[in-house]
Amino acid sequence: MTAGLLLRRAWKQSVARLLAILLAAGLLGLLLDRVWMLLALAAFGILAWHYWRLHRVLAQLYRRQRLRELDGRGLWDDLEMLLHRRQNEGRARVRRLLGLVRGYRRAAALMPDAVLLVERRSGRIEWCNRQARALLGLGPQGREGTVAEVFADATAQAWLAEGQTEEPLLDQPSPRDANVRLSLRLLPYSPDLWLLVVRDVTKLLRLEQLRRDFVANVSHELRTPLTVVHGYLDIMDVEEYPELGPMLTEMRQQSQRMSQLVEDLLTLSRLEAQEALAHRETVAMAPLLATLRREAQALSAGRHRIEVVDAAGVDLLGSTRELHSAFSNLVSNAARYTPIDGSIEVRFERGADGGAVLAVQDSGYGIPAQHLPRLTERFYRVSTSRTRESGGTGLGLSIVKHVLNLHDARLDVRSEVGRGSTFACVFGPDAVVERLQGSDEV
């Protein structure tokens, strides 16, 4: 039976019962010659009965008692029946929600990472799992005051105060053991709570350091034998051994390529070991752009149209050596991967936020979109055959990324297959200084 039919049936039953009571009171009043008095008594009795039913329902609701499930014989019976069903549904929903909460807590307790619920305004720890208590030295309930008291490091406190949710905070000491290194990630859990995920990255950082040391040591040790091989190849005269001419030429090319690879590996290892620049100097961009023009022309050897535009009229703060290395890598990549009669443009201009942008644009082959996120990985190649033919080491963009990170800048890459690529080094307003008069010749 539909809800409309049930409601009409209840109204009919209640109205019929009311009319029957009033009719009986009226007939009895006629017999006793007290019609109005008996009708008034009947109306008062009906009103008192309704208030009694209302009082009983409210009392049961206030006491959180379960109502009776009655067979509908009027409005009040149907009301109690509907309230009884809603109570059952509410209790079932609460049981399901409690089951989900218990399941989530069990899942959080079994997670290998430490998880904490932190109040956004005060930073007070509301809850934590077992791993958080073991990793951070928290109490049985995890209520150890504020998260700022747990992480006393100034960098961690500033990161937590800003509510960083995009980038994790890496390599933080554990409050329980300074030799344990942690990674922190802050996630929005609710309008009032943060979810703080803490991971032990000690082994990962140790392995990363071992990898860096290994690459640096091997690269350094390869320098001497490569220098010897390269020296012997240089003193061998092709005219004396004409039959060995092609082999000697190929050996010299491969020796030079290996030397360049070793130099790039050493440069990358040095950049990775730096956490910040030792000192910042004013980088004169006009002579640097002139140097980039000459390098591009030498690499191009007349095969491309080269244009260098200085539209910014400012200089940068940083390391001249490192920035030249980064910009030179972008220019050399453009010269390698741009076909003959293509164009290469180096443009230095102001950014919309008051910073500066140095962009290298080419009309080369272009890069498919799926490769763009991995371009700055070391030895990553979009096209292996084309890269080897061009003589690249696969480390140039990785060097560019590390140089820009040291300058608090970023690399933006835009590319379209068949229409070329644009590699832009974006610097913030803090990296820009006014250029001295008389130093704007490119």
MARFIMAR-832682 format. One record per residue (C-alpha): x, y, z; residue in one letter. Coordinates in steps of 0.001 Angstrom, whole numbers, padded with zeros to 6 digits, always signed. Last residue first. Layout:
N
XYZA;...
This chain:
442
+073501+041359-026577V;+074355+044848-025362E;+072498+045838-022215D;+075388+046618-019879S;+075517+050429-020245G;+073226+051146-017324Q;+073161+048524-014614L;+070329+046001-014790R;+067711+045964-012065E;+067616+042789-010033V;+065379+039717-010413V;+065677+036530-008323A;+063187+037667-005669D;+060530+038228-008358P;+060454+034500-009169G;+062372+032783-011964F;+060844+030624-014727V;+063223+028685-016995C;+061200+027951-020142A;+061711+025023-022533F;+059604+025460-025667T;+059138+022613-028140S;+058569+022057-031849G;+055658+021861-034272R;+055664+018224-035427G;+054643+016840-032065V;+053623+019627-029741E;+055706+020790-026810S;+055477+022955-023726R;+057982+022498-020918V;+058141+024646-017784D;+061307+024421-015670L;+061229+025892-012170R;+063062+028457-010064A;+064178+028532-006437D;+067778+029083-007667H;+069006+025711-006329L;+065934+024117-007894N;+066840+025740-011217L;+070284+024128-011182V;+068788+020755-010257H;+066266+020886-013106K;+068856+021987-015679V;+071193+019139-014666I;+068350+016653-015155S;+067630+018294-018503L;+071200+017688-019664G;+071661+014148-018351L;+070631+012028-021366G;+074193+012009-022717T;+073442+013564-026116G;+075494+012703-029183G;+072858+013495-031824S;+072852+009933-033166E;+072446+008603-029656R;+069464+010828-029000T;+067773+009933-032307R;+068163+006204-031706S;+066876+006323-028142T;+063819+008447-028829S;+062205+009997-025758V;+065249+009194-023660R;+065521+009225-019857Y;+069171+009036-018814F;+068528+011092-015671R;+064900+012045-015188E;+064127+015602-016305T;+061994+014506-019269L;+059742+012254-017213R;+056573+014413-016993P;+056832+015339-020712L;+056955+011802-022161H;+053191+011165-022295Q;+052655+014465-024144A;+054655+013444-027209P;+057764+015623-027772I;+058325+017912-030751G;+060354+017237-033883Y;+062075+020597-033992G;+060870+024152-034491S;+062704+025446-031435D;+061969+027673-028469Q;+064370+028405-025616V;+062678+030464-022900A;+064300+032604-020206L;+061576+033901-017911V;+061776+036684-015338A;+059910+037629-012178G;+057374+040411-011701G;+054408+038052-011408D;+053569+038186-015145A;+057144+037281-016029G;+059694+039577-017622R;+061524+038524-020778E;+064561+036586-022060F;+063956+034896-025415R;+066219+032336-027103V;+064798+031428-030511E;+065837+028458-032644I;+064554+028006-036209S;+064649+025076-038639G;+066570+025027-041913D;+068076+021637-040961I;+066154+019718-038327P;+065974+020824-034683T;+066918+018115-032179Y;+070604+018834-031705R;+070424+022654-031843A;+067526+022734-029359A;+069377+020385-027023N;+072467+022604-027222S;+070407+025676-026310V;+068766+023946-023337L;+072117+022661-022067N;+073657+026128-022455S;+070882+027638-020324F;+071570+025189-017485A;+075378+025490-017612S;+075184+029287-017881H;+072903+029305-014847L;+075376+027198-012853E;+078434+029289-013707R;+076717+032637-013244T;+075431+031604-009810S;+072390+033431-008522G;+070597+036745-008746L;+069322+037672-012188L;+069663+040710-014448D;+067040+042981-015966V;+066171+044458-019393G;+063497+041839-019956A;+063102+041885-023741A;+066491+040378-024591D;+065893+038456-027823V;+068296+035885-029298V;+067487+034602-032802E;+068992+031620-034606I;+067959+030366-038065R;+069388+026879-038379H;+072006+024877-040358R;+074745+027532-040175G;+077088+025512-038010A;+074246+024933-035507S;+076548+024098-032624L;+078767+027138-033284A;+075768+029425-033837Q;+074133+028215-030625A;+077344+028737-028685E;+077756+032253-030055R;+074158+033176-029178R;+074501+031662-025705L;+077588+033809-025126T;+075662+036933-026170A;+072866+035912-023776L;+075412+035652-020961L;+076883+039042-021911P;+073412+040640-021573A;+072311+038560-018565M;+074793+039852-016020A;+074356+037431-013123V;+074415+039378-009877T;+075862+037126-007231E;+074386+034628-004829R;+076423+032691-002300H;+076903+029061-001281A;+073811+028090-003270L;+071516+025693-001480A;+071209+021993-000599E;+074198+021027-002713Q;+074988+017303-002978A;+072632+016938-005927E;+074482+019682-007804L;+077873+018021-007284R;+076533+014645-008390S;+075012+016239-011503L;+078291+017938-012408T;+080218+014701-011886L;+077746+012813-014059L;+077941+015494-016755D;+081755+015346-016761E;+081685+011550-017007V;+079242+011704-019937L;+081392+014307-021688Q;+084447+012072-021328S;+082446+009118-022647M;+081395+011174-025682R;+084952+012299-026291Q;+086130+008687-026226S;+083279+007679-028545Q;+084283+010341-031048Q;+087970+009464-030775R;+087218+005763-031275M;+085101+006516-034357E;+087893+008599-035917T;+090487+005947-035067L;+088336+003245-036644M;+087760+005253-039831P;+091509+006013-040174G;+092879+002544-039371L;+093714+001699-042996E;+095385+005082-043330P;+097839+004288-040528Y;+100623+006836-040876E;+098190+009467-042192E;+095821+008832-039289V;+098455+009892-036812D;+098083+008409-033332M;+098972+011109-030832I;+095327+012014-030205D;+094260+008413-029635L;+096949+007992-027006Y;+095745+011090-025173G;+092073+010036-025242H;+092948+006654-023800V;+095014+008272-021026V;+092300+010860-020244T;+089690+008111-020217L;+091808+006099-017793P;+092111+009129-015448T;+088506+010362-015540R;+086947+006989-014903L;+087830+007188-011189E;+085861+010434-010783H;+082818+008995-012508S;+083007+005871-010357V;+083295+007942-007185N;+080460+010329-008083A;+078144+007532-009239V;+078855+005466-006112F;+078464+008435-003781D;+075138+009347-005364R;+073887+005771-005198R;+074975+005436-001567L;+073182+008699-000765Q;+070016+007413-002411E;+070303+004138-000505L;+070651+006040+002774R;+067711+008268+001880L;+065558+005240+001097L;+066625+003467+004279K;+065794+006466+006480T;+062471+007174+004766V;+060183+006450+007738D;+056781+007788+006719R;+054494+010281+008462V;+050957+010914+007204V;+049184+013896+008800L;+045420+014000+008202L;+044194+017520+008949W;+040940+018266+010779L;+038292+020996+011028D;+036907+021214+007468P;+037603+017482+007072S;+040581+015251+006189Y;+042734+017720+004226P;+046126+015997+003704L;+049536+016853+005165L;+052544+014754+004099R;+055638+014298+006229L;+058772+012282+005331S;+060923+011095+008206L;+064582+010450+008939R;+065629+008263+011868V;+069083+009199+013159N;+067538+011942+015321A;+065642+009308+017326D;+062332+009966+019134R;+061511+013359+017662P;+062285+011882+014209S;+064488+014050+012052P;+062977+015493+008856Q;+064206+014381+005442D;+061276+015366+003242L;+058287+017656+003702L;+055626+016563+001236P;+054443+018869-001581E;+050805+019683-002284E;+049072+019895+001095T;+051110+022520+002946Q;+049098+023909+005858G;+051263+026997+006340E;+051618+026267+010058A;+052709+022680+009339L;+055500+023823+007017W;+056644+026494+009486A;+056681+023899+012285Q;+058596+021402+010130A;+061233+023983+009203T;+061609+025110+012824A;+062191+021534+014054D;+060217+020850+017253A;+057997+018230+015663F;+056080+016723+018602V;+055348+020067+020245E;+054118+021471+016922A;+051756+018468+016687V;+049928+019771+019724T;+049302+018122+023068G;+050248+014462+023377E;+046909+012795+022855R;+048072+009617+021117G;+045972+007420+023380Q;+048816+005197+024541P;+051375+008031+024522G;+053422+009259+021557L;+057047+008302+020843G;+057053+009482+017226L;+057705+006195+015431L;+056063+003853+017953A;+053032+006015+018718R;+052650+006888+015047A;+052851+003201+014071Q;+050052+002370+016529R;+047621+004838+014995N;+046943+008436+015970C;+043989+010457+017211W;+042983+014013+018100E;+046432+015637+018034I;+046066+019362+018758R;+047201+021717+015984G;+045054+024490+017450S;+043271+025620+014305R;+043487+022556+012083R;+042922+019796+014620E;+045292+016931+013829V;+044412+013333+012972L;+047645+011329+012894L;+048842+008468+010674V;+052221+006716+010887A;+052978+004584+007859D;+052926+000763+007679P;+049110+000823+007763M;+047570-001778+010077L;+046208+000791+012544A;+044733+002814+009694A;+042936-000288+008387A;+041639-001085+011885R;+040537+002525+012253R;+038800+002451+008885Y;+037036-000797+009793G;+035965+000589+013162R;+034607+003686+011414V;+032834+001536+008819L;+031274-000652+011522G;+030222+002418+013448L;+028620+003762+010283L;+026778+000501+009686R;+025583+000364+013300R;+024461+004006+013080V;+022529+003239+009890R;+020845+000241+011546A;+019937+002386+014551R;+018543+005086+012272G;+016525+002537+010287E;+015108+001039+013462N;+014265+004468+014839Q;+012686+005456+011535R;+010540+002313+011677R;+009393+003080+015232H;+008682+006695+014263L;+006519+005445+011393L;+004612+003058+013701M;+004177+005743+016338E;+002752+008142+013735L;+000512+005430+012271D;-000882+004707+015733D;-001382+008426+016379W;-003133+009039+013052L;-005549+006169+013274G;-005732+002423+013596R;-002363+001516+012002G;-001157-001832+013345D;+001228-000823+016050L;+005031-000973+016148E;+005733+000343+019629R;+008265+003059+020220L;+011837+002360+021278R;+012974+004418+024206Q;+015442+007263+023761R;+014196+008793+027028R;+013295+012025+025211Y;+011631+010020+022418L;+009598+007930+024876Q;+008482+011032+026746A;+007553+012760+023491L;+005398+009819+022374V;+003677+009579+025791R;+003036+013318+026013H;+001514+013374+022514L;-000758+010426+023393R;-001827+012214+026580W;-002397+015455+024681Y;-004614+013607+022201H;-006567+011957+025036W;-007078+015311+026775A;-008411+016842+023533L;-010825+013937+023038I;-011966+014182+026679G;-012493+017940+026313F;-014520+017377+023146A;-016610+014702+024917A;-017176+016976+027938L;-018201+019829+025644A;-020600+017560+023740L;-021993+016326+027080L;-022616+019893+028269M;-024060+020971+024992W;-026588+018110+024855V;-027719+018036+028482R;-031403+016966+028160D;-030476+013545+029490L;-031697+011652+026417L;-030623+014417+024108L;-027220+014521+025792G;-026781+010773+025267L;-027476+011266+021575L;-024961+014153+021396G;-022256+012218+023264A;-022721+009238+020921A;-022493+011534+017887L;-019373+013238+019261L;-017681+009884+019859I;-018677+008552+016418A;-017516+011756+014732L;-014100+011484+016356L;-013757+007785+015462R;-014724+008472+011853A;-012252+011359+011685V;-009450+009170+013054S;-010237+006230+010773Q;-010582+008430+007701K;-007330+010243+008453W;-005486+006946+008925A;-006886+005548+005670R;-005931+008715+003771R;-002363+008522+005115L;-002022+004825+004257L;-003340+005454+000728L;-000866+008282+000181G;+002058+006222+001531A;+001334+003426-000943T;+000000+000000+000000M;
